[in-house]
């Protein structure tokens, strides 16, 4: 992603959009990603934090990482008995 020009969250479409120097564009549907990988509200909250505060890290996690493992590592979920 060395030729990345912009990476930002579009609140109107609920997508993180990447624009590259060659004119190509990638749009990641954040709602679909959350529905696929997040099991609870804490994991969704972690993804939301990345979307709003560090969209490049979010894109890197989704495209190159393992979001399920990441979410299990960074979130702590203790259900009520």
Secondary structure, 3 states (H helix, E strand, C coil): CCCEEEEEEECCCCEEEEEECCCCEEEEEHHHHHHHHCCCHHHHHHHHHHHHHCHHHHHHHHHHCCHHHHHHHHCCCCCCC
